[in-house]
């Protein structure tokens, strides 16, 4: 009697597991790989046959000849996609205030001629800790340092920033942004 009651439940469990746990994810993955092949593969960037990164995950740049992205909140290494998280430090937390002050001091030391205020995203991590993009204002703030380190005219660096600035998604969602890795790769491709 008990087995007769349990059999339909177990059959339904097995059927739903196969349908929703295997068939549906396989179908959606297949559709994604066909319709959005680049994104389904991680939006990887390959240059000269070598994998250099992903459009979706930031990278740590510290050389003055490169644009720098948002700080990463992941540990033990920056931009670790397996450890994606925010810093979880509140606006009144002394550790956050100290981190921001240290970031501002570091940026000002890297470009002592820059007198404009440091854009906040250059000293504050994003919610995921993996942001690959900065605002055009943050890129413009760094253009002088990058141009000087590369021996390029500032106008040429600013033109590259403009060429790599994407508008809001669908024309109205979000803000304009610059992918740091793509911009730095474009800089390296300059003669």
C-alpha positions in Angstrom: 0.0 0.0 0.0 2.7 2.5 1.0 4.7 1.6 -2.2 1.7 2.3 -4.3 1.5 5.8 -2.8 5.2 6.5 -3.1 5.6 5.3 -6.7 3.9 8.2 -8.4 5.9 10.7 -6.3 9.2 9.0 -7.2 8.2 8.8 -10.8 7.3 12.5 -10.9 10.6 13.3 -9.1 12.6 11.4 -11.7 10.7 12.9 -14.6 11.0 16.5 -13.3 14.7 16.0 -12.6 15.3 14.8 -16.1 13.2 17.5 -17.7 14.1 20.5 -15.6 17.6 19.4 -14.4 18.9 18.0 -17.6 16.8 18.6 -20.7 15.8 22.3 -20.1 19.4 23.5 -19.2 20.8 21.6 -22.2 18.3 23.2 -24.5 18.9 26.7 -23.1 22.6 26.2 -23.2 22.4 25.1 -26.9 20.2 28.1 -27.8 22.7 30.5 -26.0 25.7 28.9 -27.8 24.0 29.4 -31.2 22.4 32.8 -30.6 25.0 34.4 -28.4 28.2 32.4 -29.1 30.6 35.0 -27.9 28.9 35.6 -24.6 28.2 31.9 -24.0 32.0 31.3 -24.3 32.8 34.1 -21.8 33.4 37.0 -24.2 37.1 36.0 -24.4 39.6 38.3 -26.1 42.4 36.7 -28.0 45.3 38.6 -29.5 48.0 37.0 -31.7 46.7 33.6 -30.7 47.0 34.3 -27.0 44.1 34.6 -24.6 44.4 38.1 -22.9 41.2 38.2 -20.9 37.4 38.6 -21.0 35.3 41.6 -21.8 33.2 40.7 -18.8 35.8 40.6 -16.0 38.2 43.4 -15.0 41.9 43.0 -14.8 44.5 44.6 -12.6 46.6 47.2 -14.4 49.2 49.2 -12.5 51.6 50.4 -15.2 51.2 54.1 -15.8 51.0 53.5 -19.5 47.6 51.7 -19.0 44.2 52.8 -17.9 43.3 51.5 -14.5 39.9 50.0 -13.7 37.8 49.9 -10.6 39.5 48.3 -7.6 38.5 44.7 -7.0 37.0 43.5 -3.8 37.9 39.9 -4.4 40.6 38.1 -2.6 43.1 36.6 -2.3 43.8 38.0 -5.8 42.1 40.8 -7.6 39.4 40.2 -10.2 39.0 36.5 -9.1 35.7 35.5 -10.6 35.4 32.5 -8.2 35.4 35.0 -5.3 33.1 37.6 -6.7 31.7 39.8 -3.9 31.6 43.4 -2.8 33.7 44.7 0.0 30.6 44.9 2.3 32.0 48.0 4.0 29.4 50.6 4.8 29.8 54.3 4.1 30.7 55.1 7.7 33.1 52.1 8.1 36.6 53.4 8.9 38.2 50.7 6.8 36.3 51.9 3.7 37.3 55.5 4.4 40.9 54.4 4.8 40.8 52.4 1.5 39.4 55.4 -0.4 42.0 57.8 1.1 44.8 55.4 0.2 43.3 55.0 -3.4 43.1 58.7 -3.9 46.7 59.2 -2.6 47.9 56.5 -4.9 46.2 57.9 -7.9 47.4 61.4 -7.2 51.0 60.2 -6.7 50.8 58.4 -10.1 49.7 61.6 -11.8 50.7 64.6 -9.7 49.8 67.1 -12.5 46.2 66.0 -12.4 44.3 68.5 -10.2 40.7 67.4 -10.9 39.0 65.4 -8.2 39.4 61.6 -8.5 36.3 59.9 -9.9 34.8 57.7 -7.2 34.8 54.5 -9.2 38.6 54.6 -9.4 38.7 54.2 -5.6 35.6 52.2 -4.8 35.0 48.6 -5.7 31.8 47.6 -7.5 29.2 45.3 -6.1 30.7 42.2 -7.8 34.3 43.3 -7.4 34.8 42.4 -11.1 33.8 45.4 -13.1 35.6 45.6 -16.5 34.4 49.1 -17.3 34.8 52.7 -16.0 33.0 55.8 -16.9 34.2 58.1 -19.7 35.0 60.7 -16.9 37.3 58.2 -15.1 39.0 57.4 -18.4 39.4 61.2 -19.2 40.9 61.7 -15.7 43.6 59.2 -16.6 44.3 60.3 -20.2 47.1 62.7 -19.3 49.0 60.1 -17.3 48.6 57.5 -20.0 49.6 59.9 -22.8 52.7 61.0 -20.9 53.8 57.4 -20.1 53.4 56.4 -23.8 54.8 59.6 -25.3 51.6 60.2 -27.2 49.6 63.4 -27.6 46.7 63.6 -25.1 44.3 64.2 -28.0 45.3 60.8 -29.5 44.6 59.1 -26.2 41.3 61.0 -25.8 40.3 59.9 -29.3 40.9 56.3 -28.4 38.8 56.7 -25.3 36.0 58.2 -27.4 36.3 55.3 -29.9 36.0 52.8 -27.1 33.1 54.5 -25.3 29.8 52.5 -25.4 26.5 54.3 -24.8 23.8 53.1 -22.6 22.4 49.6 -23.4 19.5 49.8 -25.8 20.1 53.5 -25.8 18.5 54.1 -22.4 19.6 51.5 -19.8 22.6 52.5 -17.7 25.4 55.0 -18.4 28.1 55.4 -21.0 31.1 53.2 -20.2 34.6 52.3 -21.4 35.9 48.7 -21.3 39.4 49.1 -19.7 40.9 45.9 -21.3 39.7 46.7 -24.8 41.0 50.3 -24.5 44.4 49.1 -23.2 44.6 46.6 -26.1 43.9 49.4 -28.5 46.6 51.5 -26.9 49.1 48.6 -27.3 48.1 48.3 -31.0 49.2 51.9 -31.7 52.4 52.3 -33.6 
